[in-house]
Each structure stands twice: as structure tokens, then as C-alpha cells.
């Protein structure tokens, strides 16, 4: 199926506002509630763990719902309604009107609402992209436009919130108002542009009716058939989980590492901007490499690049800004492959498009599980004596450095060791 570039732009635009939400939630919110609003680190870690677990278990259900809505032409209205919910919940997260224990309850409730709305939109969006073409080139082009727009959104999110919170003329609870307004405008505009995107390639009526069955038992049977019964997809889950955990842990600790280990809080915004700018530049390069040597080989090469660059971050200390920026460039370049290639490999495991929503629901479930597990690093570091806002030296500092950089590199090595077999299975399945 030939897809016009204008249609790909209309499809890819939604990746920008969705990415604008993801980075502040997963990277900036923990530091905001602990360092700015005074929530204890262990409490914030527990809230993040529990809310991310809730977010994790809901994704397969949301995937099945997206399949059913796409088959009955109700997906676009559902996306409109969900976008309004996401805007309201995102605003509530950054403007809490309470303090003390009520702040903890507000933090948890706002996160649950943001996660639910964002997860449904993201699952439906990924599944939509998987239905746009049945060949690797079309899938890669759609993923490149989506993730390219996402990188732009991440760049805005990496610079905007941190810059706003550093301004002395804005109270911490009101600092995010301009960013929230920009996000709401871009999200509504992107939802409107979807009318010009290629349509979801719906399944035949008989299959659509089966996807719409309700109840726990039909859901389990359907997921077992479309997901667990797909060997290439099943064998990709472990390396995807290990690699996702290796990304989630430093994402949760990046602000703490820069502010307290390196001792350069004003370099948070430039570091994140450099990191994601390198990802934006690396994205088209990795797409080209993927076309030449195949998605699996390209992904393995990118993981090796990330390990070789990031392992040195564990040795950095106070004032090591320049080496850290070099690491940001190299790791950001490798991130471009993580953004574009894994969804293409997954889409290749669904040659007939059946159960795309359910499979992407499981796929995003794995990513959310990684984020939930990464929240355990916060109470762990608190137990070792690390306190946000104080210099991270001695044992607490070494623990922060190893958890931030050393542990993720070990996890990436585990991903590489388990990626060999899934790659061969995918190749054999598609021949």
C-alpha cells in the first residue's frame, strides 16, 4: 500500500504532544514532588510504583478496546474524549492545591488519571501505525514520522518545564501553566489532523465481532491466541523488557544524578536537550541502517553503542560536566534506534494485522512494567542514605552513580544475550 507523505505527517503529528506528556511525568515529576514540594523520597517512590503498576495492568484491556472501537468506527470520538481527560489530568498533576498527606493522595490520583488517558491514546496510536502497511518499508516510514515528531515533543518537554521552574517570578505550582497551555493546543490540533491520516485497516467483520466480546474469559482466550500464540512476538518480550528497564532506570534518576551527583543543577535542561537532540539526529540514520542490514541487527548495534558510551557515567563525580555531555550525545544517538526500530520488529510479527491492538497493549504493558520497577530505585537509594537536594558523595553517591549508569548497562547486556534467538525466529517466520 502506497502512503502519501502528507498522510504520514498527519499520522505522525500526534507523537509530538504525547511525547510532551511522557517526559515530564517519568523524568521531572519525581524530582518536582520531592525537591520542590517536599514529599519524602521513599513516599514518592511508593506512589510511583503503585500507580505505574495500575498503569501496567490496564494496557492489554485498552488494546482490546482500541481494536473494538476501530472496527466500529468509534475510535476518533474516543480519542477526542480521551484527549480532553488527559489535558485536565495533566494540569492537575502540576498544580496541586494541597499539601502534606493530601499531596500524596493528589499525586497518586493525578498520576492514575494521566496514565489511563495517555495509555489508551498511545496504545491506539501504535496499533494504528501497525495497520498502515504490510511491508517493512511502509512500517518503518510510519514509525520514523511518529517517533520523529515524538523527539520534537521530547525536546520541548526537556527544555520548557525545567526552564519555567527555574524562573524566580513564577511560583512552583504555577510554573507549568504556559507549558500546559501549549500542550493542550498541540494535542487538540494533532487529533484534528488525524482525519487526514491513512485509515485504520480494519479486520473482517467476523474477527471484529470476536474482538468486541466482553468478559474476563474471552479476553484471556483472545490474548492467548493473538499474543502468546505468536512465537516471534513472544520471544521478543524478554529482550524488550530488559532493554526497556535499562532506559527507565536512568530516566527516573537523571535529574537527581545531574543535580546532586554532578552538582550542576543548571545543566539539567541543557543535558536533556542535548540528549534528545542527538536522538533526533540519530533517528533517520538508524532508519537507514535498518533498511540496509535489517531491524534486528540495527537494534543490536545500537545497544552496543549505548553500553560503550553510558558505562563511563558511573565514574563521574562533582563538576564532570563535559564528559557527561559527551555521554549524552552518544547515548542520545543510540536512543534513536530504540525509538524507531522495536515497533517495526513488532509490526513484522503481525503480518495480517490481526490483534494489533492487543499485541501493542502487551508491548506497552512491558514498557510500563519497566517504569514501575524503576520506581523501586528511589526507596532503595533513600535506604542507602541518599537525600534529594544534598550533595551525593560517599556511599550514597556511589550507589546513585551505579544505579543510574552501571545497572542499566548490565541490563542491556542481558537484552543482547536474549535477542539472538528472537531475531532468528522473526526472520524465519517472515520468509
C-alpha positions in Angstrom: 0.0 0.0 0.0 1.5 3.4 -1.0 1.1 6.1 1.5 1.5 9.8 0.6 3.9 11.9 2.7 1.1 14.3 3.7 -0.8 11.4 5.2 2.2 10.3 7.1 2.7 13.8 8.5 -1.0 13.8 9.6 -0.5 10.5 11.3 2.9 11.3 12.9 1.8 14.7 14.4 0.1 13.1 17.4 3.5 11.7 18.5 4.6 15.3 19.4 2.1 16.1 22.2 2.0 12.5 23.5 5.8 12.8 24.0 5.4 16.2 25.7 3.4 14.4 28.4 5.7 11.4 28.8 9.0 13.1 29.6 7.7 15.4 32.4 5.7 12.6 34.0 8.5 10.0 34.1 11.6 12.2 34.4 10.6 15.5 36.0 7.6 14.7 38.3 9.6 12.7 40.9 12.1 15.5 41.4 9.3 18.1 41.3 7.3 16.5 44.1 10.4 15.6 46.3 12.7 18.6 45.8 10.2 21.4 45.1 7.1 20.3 47.1 8.8 18.4 49.9 7.5 14.9 49.5 9.8 12.3 51.1 11.8 10.3 48.5 10.5 6.9 49.8 6.9 8.1 49.7 7.3 9.3 46.1 8.9 6.0 45.1 6.0 4.0 46.6 3.4 6.2 44.9 5.2 5.9 41.6 5.5 2.1 42.0 1.8 1.6 42.8 0.4 3.9 40.2 2.7 2.5 37.5 1.6 -1.0 38.4 -2.0 0.2 37.9 -0.9 1.7 34.6 0.8 -1.6 33.6 -2.2 -4.0 34.0 -4.6 -1.8 32.1 -2.8 -1.7 28.8 -4.0 -5.1 27.3 -7.6 -4.1 28.1 -7.1 -0.7 26.4 -5.6 -2.5 23.4 -8.6 -4.7 23.0 -10.9 -1.7 23.4 -8.9 0.1 20.7 -9.4 -2.9 18.4 -13.2 -2.9 19.0 -13.5 0.9 18.5 -11.5 0.8 15.3 -13.8 -1.9 13.9 -16.9 0.0 14.8 -15.8 3.5 13.6 -15.8 4.9 17.1 -12.1 5.3 17.6 -11.9 9.0 16.6 -14.6 10.2 19.0 -12.9 8.1 21.7 -9.6 9.9 21.0 -11.3 13.3 21.2 -12.8 12.5 24.6 -9.6 10.9 26.0 -7.6 14.0 24.9 -9.8 16.3 27.0 -9.4 14.0 30.0 -5.6 13.9 29.5 -5.4 17.7 29.4 -7.3 18.1 32.6 -5.4 15.4 34.5 -2.0 16.7 33.3 -2.9 20.2 34.6 -4.0 18.7 38.0 -0.6 16.9 38.3 1.4 20.1 38.1 -0.9 22.4 40.1 -1.8 20.6 43.3 -3.9 22.8 45.7 -3.0 20.7 48.7 0.0 19.8 50.9 1.0 17.2 53.5 -0.6 13.8 53.2 -3.3 15.2 51.0 -0.5 16.0 48.5 0.4 12.3 48.4 -3.2 11.3 47.6 -3.4 14.1 45.0 -0.2 12.9 43.4 -1.4 9.3 43.2 -4.9 10.2 41.8 -3.5 12.6 39.2 -0.9 10.0 38.0 -3.6 7.3 37.7 -5.8 9.6 35.5 -2.9 10.8 33.4 -1.6 7.3 32.9 -5.0 5.9 31.9 -5.7 8.6 29.3 -2.2 8.7 27.9 -2.0 4.9 27.7 -5.2 4.5 25.7 -4.2 7.1 23.2 -0.7 5.7 22.9 -1.8 2.0 22.5 -4.4 3.0 19.9 -1.9 5.2 18.1 0.8 2.5 17.9 -1.7 -0.1 16.7 -3.0 2.4 14.1 0.6 2.7 12.8 1.0 -1.1 12.6 -2.1 -1.2 10.3 -0.8 1.3 7.8 1.2 -1.1 5.7 2.2 -4.8 5.3 5.8 -4.3 4.3 8.8 -3.3 6.3 9.5 -0.1 4.4 5.9 1.3 5.0 6.1 0.4 8.6 9.5 2.0 9.1 8.4 5.2 7.4 5.3 5.4 9.6 7.4 4.7 12.7 10.0 7.3 11.7 7.4 10.1 11.3 5.8 9.2 14.6 9.0 8.9 16.5 10.5 12.0 14.8 7.5 14.1 15.9 7.9 12.4 19.3 11.5 13.5 19.6 10.5 17.1 18.8 7.9 16.8 21.6 10.6 15.5 23.9 12.9 18.4 23.1 10.2 20.8 24.0 9.5 18.9 27.2 13.1 18.6 28.1 13.7 22.4 27.9 10.4 24.0 28.7 9.4 22.7 32.1 12.9 22.9 33.6 13.3 26.5 32.3 9.9 27.5 33.7 10.6 26.0 37.1 13.9 27.9 37.4 12.3 31.3 36.9 12.1 33.3 40.1 9.0 35.2 39.1 6.8 32.0 38.9 5.6 30.1 41.9 6.4 26.3 41.7 2.8 25.3 41.5 2.0 27.8 38.7 5.3 27.4 36.7 3.9 24.8 34.3 0.8 26.8 33.2 2.4 28.0 29.9 3.6 24.5 29.1 0.2 23.0 29.8 -1.5 25.6 27.5 1.0 24.7 24.7 0.5 21.0 25.2 -3.3 21.3 25.1 -3.2 23.4 21.9 -0.9 20.9 20.1 -2.8 17.8 21.3 -6.2 19.2 20.0 -4.5 20.1 16.7 -2.9 16.7 16.3 -6.3 14.9 17.0 -7.9 17.1 14.3 -5.1 16.2 11.8 -5.8 12.5 12.2 -8.8 13.0 9.8 -6.2 13.3 7.0 -4.2 10.2 8.2 -4.4 6.9 6.4 -7.4 4.9 7.8 -7.0 2.1 10.2 -7.1 -1.1 8.1 -10.0 -2.8 9.9 -10.3 -6.6 10.2 -13.1 -8.5 8.5 -16.4 -8.2 10.4 -16.3 -11.7 11.9 -13.0 -11.0 13.5 -14.1 -7.6 14.7 -17.1 -9.1 16.4 -14.9 -11.5 18.2 -12.6 -8.8 19.4 -15.5 -6.9 20.9 -16.5 -9.8 23.2 -16.6 -8.7 26.8 -15.7 -10.6 30.0 -12.5 -11.9 31.6 -12.5 -15.4 30.0 -13.0 -14.2 26.4 -10.3 -11.6 27.0 -7.8 -14.2 28.3 -8.6 -16.6 25.4 -8.2 -13.8 22.8 -4.9 -12.6 24.3 -3.6 -16.2 24.4 -4.5 -16.7 20.8 -3.2 -13.5 19.3 -0.2 -12.8 21.6 1.1 -15.9 23.3 0.3 -18.0 20.3 2.7 -15.8 18.2 6.2 -17.3 18.7 8.2 -14.4 17.2 6.3 -11.9 19.3 6.6 -13.9 22.5 10.4 -14.3 22.1 10.9 -10.6 21.7 9.3 -9.8 25.0 12.3 -10.6 27.3 14.9 -8.5 25.4 12.4 -5.7 25.0 11.8 -5.8 28.8 15.5 -5.8 29.7 16.3 -3.0 27.3 13.3 -1.0 28.5 14.3 -1.4 32.1 17.8 -0.2 31.2 16.2 3.0 29.8 13.6 3.5 32.6 16.1 3.5 35.5 18.3 6.4 34.3 15.2 8.3 33.2 13.9 8.2 36.8 17.2 9.2 38.2 18.6 11.7 35.6 17.6 14.9 37.4 18.9 13.5 40.8 22.2 12.5 39.2 22.8 15.8 37.5 21.8 18.0 40.4 23.3 16.0 43.4 26.0 13.7 41.9 27.5 16.1 39.4 26.5 19.2 41.4 25.3 21.2 38.4 21.5 21.7 38.7 21.5 24.4 35.9 22.8 21.8 33.5 19.6 19.7 33.7 17.9 21.5 30.9 20.9 21.6 28.5 21.8 18.0 29.2 18.3 16.7 28.4 18.1 19.0 25.3 21.5 17.7 24.0 20.5 14.1 24.7 17.2 14.3 22.8 18.7 16.4 20.0 21.2 13.6 19.4 18.3 11.2 19.4 16.6 13.3 16.7 19.7 13.3 14.6 20.3 9.6 15.1 16.7 8.6 14.2 17.0 8.9 10.4 20.5 7.4 10.5 19.2 4.3 12.3 16.2 4.1 9.9 18.7 4.0 7.0 20.9 1.4 8.8 17.8 -0.7 9.5 16.9 -0.7 5.8 20.4 -1.9 4.8 21.1 -4.6 7.4 17.7 -5.3 8.9 15.9 -4.1 12.0 17.2 -6.8 14.4 20.9 -6.2 13.5 20.5 -2.5 13.7 18.9 -2.7 17.1 21.8 -4.9 18.4 24.3 -2.4 17.1 22.6 0.5 18.8 22.5 -1.4 22.1 26.3 -1.9 21.9 26.8 1.8 21.2 24.7 2.7 24.3 26.7 0.3 26.5 30.1 1.6 25.3 29.1 5.2 25.9 26.9 5.0 29.1 29.1 2.8 31.3 31.5 5.7 31.9 28.8 7.8 33.5 29.1 5.6 36.6 32.7 7.0 37.2 31.7 10.7 37.0 31.6 13.0 40.1 31.3 16.6 41.1 31.8 19.0 38.2 32.3 16.5 35.4 30.1 18.4 33.0 32.0 18.0 29.8 32.4 14.2 29.9 28.7 13.9 30.9 27.7 16.0 27.8 29.8 13.7 25.6 28.0 10.7 27.0 24.6 12.4 26.4 25.5 12.8 22.7 26.5 9.2 22.3 23.6 7.7 24.3 21.1 10.0 22.6 22.3 8.9 19.2 21.7 5.3 20.3 18.3 6.2 21.6 17.2 7.0 18.1 17.3 3.3 17.3 15.3 2.4 20.5 12.6 4.8 19.3 12.2 3.7 15.7 13.2 0.0 15.4 11.4 -2.1 18.1 7.9 -1.1 17.0 8.9 -2.1 13.4 10.1 -5.5 14.7 6.8 -6.0 16.5 4.7 -4.9 13.4 6.6 -7.5 11.4 5.3 -10.2 13.8 1.8 -9.2 12.8 1.8 -9.8 9.0 -2.0 -9.9 8.8 -2.7 -7.1 11.3 -4.9 -9.3 13.4 -4.9 -8.4 17.1 -2.6 -5.4 16.6 -4.3 -3.5 19.5 -3.9 -6.4 21.9 -0.3 -7.0 20.9 0.6 -3.4 21.3 -1.2 -3.4 24.6 1.1 -6.1 25.8 4.0 -4.3 24.3 3.3 -1.1 26.1 2.5 -3.1 29.3 6.1 -4.3 29.3 7.3 -0.7 29.0 5.1 0.4 31.8 6.3 -2.5 34.0 9.8 -1.3 33.4 8.8 2.1 34.6 7.1 0.7 37.7 10.1 -1.4 38.6 12.4 1.6 38.1 10.5 3.4 40.9 12.0 0.9 43.4 15.3 2.6 43.0 14.0 5.7 44.9 13.3 4.0 48.3 16.4 1.8 47.7 18.6 4.9 47.4 16.8 6.5 50.4 17.6 3.4 52.5 21.3 3.8 51.5 21.3 7.4 52.8 20.7 9.5 49.7 18.7 12.7 50.3 17.5 14.7 47.3 18.9 18.3 47.3 22.1 17.3 49.2 25.5 16.5 47.6 25.6 12.8 46.7 29.0 11.8 47.9 30.4 8.7 49.7 28.3 5.6 49.8 25.1 7.3 48.8 26.8 9.0 45.9 28.4 5.7 44.6 25.0 4.0 45.0 23.4 6.7 42.9 26.1 6.5 40.2 26.0 2.7 39.9 22.2 2.6 39.9 22.0 5.4 37.3 24.6 4.0 34.9 26.2 0.7 35.9 23.0 -1.3 36.4 21.4 -0.2 33.1 24.5 -1.4 31.2 24.2 -4.8 32.8 20.6 -4.9 31.8 21.5 -4.0 28.2 24.0 -6.9 28.1 21.2 -9.2 29.2 19.0 -7.8 26.4 21.7 -8.6 23.9 22.2 -12.1 25.2 18.4 -12.8 24.7 18.0 -11.0 21.4 19.8 -13.6 19.2 17.0 -16.3 19.3 14.1 -13.9 18.8 15.8 -12.3 15.8 16.2 -15.7 14.1 12.6 -16.6 14.8 11.3 -13.4 13.4 13.4 -13.9 10.2 12.2 -17.4 9.8 8.6 -16.5 10.4 8.6 -13.8 7.7 10.3 -15.7 5.0 
